[in-house]
Amino acid sequence: MGEITVSAQDMDHLLHDPTSAYGAPYQHAYTRLAVSHRGRPADEIVPLLRAAADAALLGFTEAGLLEQAEAISSGAPYELRVRVTG
């Protein structure tokens, strides 16, 4: 299980919000990778997750991205704890 802190005004960077004009929510990228990269090595998935996190302006740690990549690789559920500030 991972954890990230996101400001209230930037929640749409993480989760899809149809009312938002922001166009690169991380949730979409993670979902696509979970479908297309299941069974692939985690070290192939990490750079793709990093690019998605950078595009969404989210500051995941390398350890957090590796944990997510391992979940995608194995097909295991991944739980992300989100702390919202301000």
RODO-2510 file (C-alpha; in nm, 4 decimals, decimal comma):
residues 86
     n   res          X          Y          Z
     1     m     0,0000     0,0000     0,0000
     2     g     0,1375     0,3369    -0,0980
     3     e     0,0713     0,6869     0,0246
     4     i     0,0779     1,0291    -0,1356
     5     t    -0,0147     1,3774    -0,0201
     6     v    -0,2062     1,5918    -0,2672
     7     s    -0,3461     1,9412    -0,2235
     8     a    -0,7239     1,9651    -0,2482
     9     q    -0,6987     2,1784    -0,5612
    10     d    -0,4805     1,9147    -0,7320
    11     m    -0,6912     1,6039    -0,6628
    12     d    -0,7873     1,5987    -1,0301
    13     h    -0,4198     1,5288    -1,1099
    14     l    -0,4618     1,1956    -0,9353
    15     l    -0,8232     1,0948    -0,9935
    16     h    -1,0441     1,1465    -1,2951
    17     d    -1,2851     1,4349    -1,2441
    18     p    -1,5188     1,4932    -1,5391
    19     t    -1,5803     1,8523    -1,4220
    20     s    -1,2094     1,9375    -1,4370
    21     a    -1,0260     2,0852    -1,7326
    22     y    -0,7061     1,9052    -1,6243
    23     g    -0,6228     1,6439    -1,8832
    24     a    -0,3643     1,3990    -1,7442
    25     p    -0,5019     1,2251    -1,4348
    26     y    -0,2734     0,9521    -1,3056
    27     q    -0,5677     0,7169    -1,2520
    28     h    -0,6146     0,6790    -1,6297
    29     a    -0,2479     0,6054    -1,6950
    30     y    -0,2285     0,3531    -1,4111
    31     t    -0,5416     0,1741    -1,5343
    32     r    -0,4081     0,1508    -1,8900
    33     l    -0,0742     0,0151    -1,7684
    34     a    -0,2463    -0,2362    -1,5401
    35     v    -0,4220    -0,3802    -1,8447
    36     s    -0,1385    -0,3610    -2,0967
    37     h     0,1604    -0,4543    -1,8789
    38     r     0,0353    -0,7306    -1,6524
    39     g     0,3014    -0,9994    -1,6365
    40     r     0,5768    -0,7679    -1,7603
    41     p     0,8824    -0,7060    -1,5403
    42     a     0,8368    -0,4274    -1,2856
    43     d     1,1564    -0,2537    -1,4020
    44     e     0,9938    -0,2033    -1,7447
    45     i     0,6841    -0,0519    -1,5845
    46     v     0,8528     0,1942    -1,3459
    47     p     0,9678     0,4404    -1,6180
    48     l     0,6166     0,4426    -1,7638
    49     l     0,4667     0,5142    -1,4233
    50     r     0,7293     0,7866    -1,3666
    51     a     0,6333     0,9529    -1,6957
    52     a     0,2651     0,9360    -1,6013
    53     a     0,3358     1,0768    -1,2538
    54     d     0,5443     1,3581    -1,4036
    55     a     0,2703     1,4386    -1,6561
    56     a     0,0172     1,4497    -1,3731
    57     l     0,2511     1,6649    -1,1623
    58     l     0,2547     1,4088    -0,8814
    59     g     0,5540     1,3400    -0,6607
    60     f     0,5631     0,9648    -0,6143
    61     t     0,8851     0,8272    -0,4668
    62     e     1,0854     0,5700    -0,6613
    63     a     0,9936     0,3133    -0,3955
    64     g     0,6265     0,3990    -0,4402
    65     l     0,6498     0,3636    -0,8162
    66     l     0,8271     0,0294    -0,7801
    67     e     0,5543    -0,0927    -0,5453
    68     q     0,2902     0,0092    -0,8001
    69     a     0,4855    -0,1538    -1,0832
    70     e     0,5112    -0,4785    -0,8884
    71     a     0,1345    -0,4760    -0,8349
    72     i     0,0748    -0,4200    -1,2069
    73     s     0,3231    -0,6932    -1,2977
    74     s     0,1638    -0,9500    -1,0689
    75     g    -0,1954    -0,8416    -1,1242
    76     a    -0,2361    -0,7821    -0,7509
    77     p    -0,4705    -0,5121    -0,6222
    78     y    -0,2935    -0,1916    -0,5238
    79     e    -0,4181     0,0367    -0,2501
    80     l    -0,3066     0,3982    -0,2489
    81     r    -0,3695     0,6037     0,0621
    82     v    -0,4268     0,9670    -0,0352
    83     r    -0,3815     1,2471     0,2171
    84     v    -0,5436     1,5727     0,1063
    85     t    -0,4100     1,9052     0,2328
    86     g    -0,5587     2,2529     0,2297
***
